[in-house]
Amino acid sequence: MKILIVRHGDPDYSIDSLTEKGWKEAEYLSERLCRLDVKEFCVSPLGRAKDTASFTLKKLNRTAVEYEWLQEVRTRIRRPDVKEKKMILWDWLPKDWTMDERYYRYDAWYDTEIMKEAKAKEEYDWITGNFDRFLKEHGYVREGHYYRAEAPNNDTFVFFCHFGVGCMLLSHLFSVSPMVLLHSLCAAPASVTTVVTEERRKGIASFRMTSYADISHLYVHNEPPAFAARFCECYENKDERHD
């Protein structure tokens, strides 16, 4: 099995769609995806993901199955330095979250006061539980930290979704804390992450990432990546996002 996790194109969050650049990115992305033999296209219910998928689906005369659990992570936390409002789960300052070793642990990241208040584990379990149901329907059943390959296959599935939920899915597949991925990885808009099964012994499968946040389809068109996923490279870079 092969799963492609596609982040939506450059977003216009005010209308839950894409910017002019984002529409171009979706077009270039479709040129790549249309070359693949895809078993099923899956899409988040949010507009920016659906719009990103639209070029590919139209060219192939295909439809996508909409899954609620592919929407962006809904958890909001009270960040230690900004307690007056709730913020997204992956926007913490390093000096804050890295001070608590529990955030590095797959079995403890959700055990802090901040995460408990935000019901982060409930959201994580909802996403990953539904993901496991999807995998089971397509031949792979979770068994501890690996999968029983009950109906192993070479099928390809494409998920049009979001950065945060993508990290949650990878966290589950690799049994690592999502906090580490959310704050260490960066998926540019319209990027493609690929994970594949490995069945080295009959009936026992695990997932391995062959590429993360690939944007070669943009570079082919001399289209630079959007900055939407990142913060300033240097603090003095005043034209780049700090917060």
C-alpha positions in Angstrom: 0.0 0.0 0.0 1.1 3.5 -0.8 -0.4 6.6 0.8 0.2 10.2 -0.5 -0.5 12.9 2.1 -1.0 16.1 0.1 -1.2 19.5 1.9 -3.6 21.9 0.3 -2.3 24.8 -1.8 -1.4 28.2 -0.5 -4.5 29.1 1.6 -6.8 32.0 1.9 -8.1 31.2 5.3 -10.6 34.1 5.3 -12.7 32.2 2.7 -11.4 28.7 3.3 -10.1 28.5 -0.2 -6.8 29.2 -2.1 -4.9 32.3 -3.0 -4.1 33.0 -6.7 -0.7 31.3 -6.1 -2.5 28.4 -4.4 -4.6 27.7 -7.5 -1.4 27.6 -9.6 0.1 25.2 -7.2 -3.0 22.9 -7.4 -2.7 22.9 -11.2 1.0 22.0 -11.1 0.2 19.3 -8.5 -2.5 17.8 -10.8 0.1 17.2 -13.5 2.0 15.0 -11.1 -0.9 13.1 -9.6 -2.6 12.4 -12.9 0.4 10.2 -13.8 -0.4 7.8 -11.0 -2.6 4.8 -10.8 -4.7 5.8 -7.8 -7.1 3.4 -6.2 -9.0 6.1 -4.2 -8.8 9.8 -3.7 -9.7 11.0 -0.2 -10.4 14.6 0.8 -10.9 16.8 3.9 -14.3 18.5 4.1 -12.6 21.9 4.2 -12.7 24.1 1.1 -9.0 24.6 0.7 -8.4 20.9 0.5 -11.3 20.3 -1.9 -10.2 23.2 -4.1 -6.7 21.7 -4.2 -8.1 18.3 -5.3 -10.4 19.8 -7.9 -7.9 20.1 -10.8 -6.7 16.5 -10.4 -10.3 15.1 -10.1 -11.6 17.1 -13.1 -8.7 15.9 -15.4 -9.2 12.3 -14.4 -13.0 12.5 -14.3 -12.9 11.1 -10.8 -14.5 11.9 -7.5 -13.0 11.9 -4.0 -14.4 10.3 -0.8 -14.8 12.9 1.9 -13.6 12.0 5.3 -14.4 14.2 8.4 -11.3 13.0 10.1 -9.1 14.5 7.4 -10.1 18.0 8.3 -7.5 20.1 10.1 -6.9 19.4 13.7 -9.5 21.3 15.8 -7.6 21.3 19.1 -6.8 24.7 20.5 -4.5 25.3 23.4 -3.7 28.1 25.8 0.0 28.7 25.0 2.1 29.5 28.1 3.0 32.9 26.8 -0.4 33.8 25.3 -2.9 32.6 27.8 -5.6 35.1 26.9 -6.6 33.3 23.7 -6.6 29.7 22.4 -4.2 28.9 19.6 -3.4 26.0 17.2 -1.6 23.0 18.6 1.6 23.4 16.7 2.4 27.1 17.3 4.4 27.0 20.5 7.7 28.8 21.1 10.5 26.2 21.4 11.6 27.5 24.8 8.2 26.6 26.2 7.2 23.2 24.9 10.8 21.7 24.9 11.1 22.2 28.6 8.7 19.4 29.4 10.1 16.0 28.4 6.6 14.5 28.2 6.1 16.2 24.9 8.8 14.0 23.4 7.1 10.8 24.4 4.5 9.0 22.3 2.7 7.8 25.5 2.8 11.0 27.5 2.7 14.1 25.3 -1.1 14.5 26.1 -0.6 14.2 29.8 0.2 17.8 30.6 -2.3 20.3 32.1 -2.4 22.3 28.8 -3.1 19.2 26.7 -5.7 17.9 29.1 -7.6 21.2 29.1 -7.6 21.2 25.3 -8.7 17.5 25.1 -5.9 16.9 22.7 -5.8 13.1 23.3 -9.5 12.8 22.4 -8.9 14.6 19.1 -5.8 12.5 18.4 -7.7 9.3 19.1 -10.6 10.3 16.9 -8.3 11.0 13.9 -6.1 7.9 14.3 -9.0 5.6 15.2 -10.7 6.5 12.0 -7.4 6.2 10.1 -7.0 2.7 11.4 -10.5 1.8 10.4 -9.7 3.0 6.9 -6.5 0.9 6.8 -8.4 -2.1 8.0 -11.0 -1.7 5.2 -8.1 -1.9 2.8 -6.3 -4.9 4.3 -4.1 -3.7 7.2 -5.1 -4.2 10.8 -3.3 -2.4 13.7 -1.5 -4.8 16.0 0.4 -2.8 18.7 2.9 -0.7 16.7 2.7 -2.6 13.4 0.0 -3.9 11.1 -1.2 -7.3 10.2 -1.3 -7.6 6.4 -4.6 -9.5 6.1 -5.1 -8.4 2.5 -1.7 -6.9 1.4 -1.8 -4.8 -1.8 0.0 -2.4 -4.0 -2.8 0.1 -4.1 -2.2 3.9 -4.0 -4.4 6.3 -2.0 -4.2 10.1 -2.1 -5.3 12.2 0.9 -5.9 15.9 0.2 -5.7 17.4 3.7 -3.7 19.6 6.0 -0.4 20.0 7.8 -1.6 19.3 11.3 -3.6 16.2 10.5 -0.8 14.9 8.3 1.5 15.0 11.3 -1.0 13.2 13.4 -1.2 10.4 10.8 2.6 10.1 10.6 2.8 10.2 14.4 0.5 7.2 14.6 2.2 5.2 11.9 5.6 5.7 13.4 4.6 5.7 17.1 6.3 9.0 17.8 5.0 12.1 19.6 3.0 14.4 17.3 4.5 17.4 19.1 7.9 16.5 17.7 6.6 16.3 14.2 4.4 19.3 14.4 7.3 21.5 15.5 10.1 19.9 13.6 8.6 19.2 10.2 7.4 21.8 7.6 5.2 20.9 4.7 4.9 23.7 2.2 1.5 24.2 0.5 0.7 21.7 -2.3 3.5 19.4 -1.1 3.4 15.6 -1.2 4.4 13.2 1.5 4.7 9.5 0.6 4.5 6.5 2.9 4.6 2.9 1.8 4.1 -0.5 3.6 7.0 -2.9 4.0 6.1 -6.6 4.5 9.5 -8.2 5.1 7.8 -11.2 6.8 4.5 -12.6 5.5 1.6 -10.9 7.3 3.6 -8.3 9.2 3.7 -4.8 7.8 5.0 -1.5 8.8 4.9 1.9 7.1 8.0 3.8 5.9 8.2 7.3 4.6 10.0 7.6 1.2 9.7 11.4 0.9 8.4 14.2 3.0 6.8 17.4 1.7 8.1 17.0 -1.9 7.5 20.0 -4.1 9.4 19.0 -7.2 6.2 19.6 -9.3 6.5 23.2 -8.4 10.2 23.6 -9.2 9.5 22.1 -12.6 7.5 25.2 -13.3 10.0 27.6 -11.6 7.3 28.2 -9.0 8.8 28.9 -5.6 7.2 27.3 -2.5 4.8 29.5 -0.5 6.0 30.7 2.9 2.7 29.8 4.5 4.1 26.9 6.5 7.1 28.7 8.0 8.3 31.4 10.4 11.2 33.8 9.9 14.6 32.2 9.0 16.4 34.9 11.0 14.8 37.2 13.5 16.0 40.3 11.7 14.1 39.2 8.5 11.3 41.7 9.0 9.5 40.7 5.8 9.0 37.1 7.1 6.4 35.9 9.6 7.4 36.0 13.3 4.1 35.0 14.9 
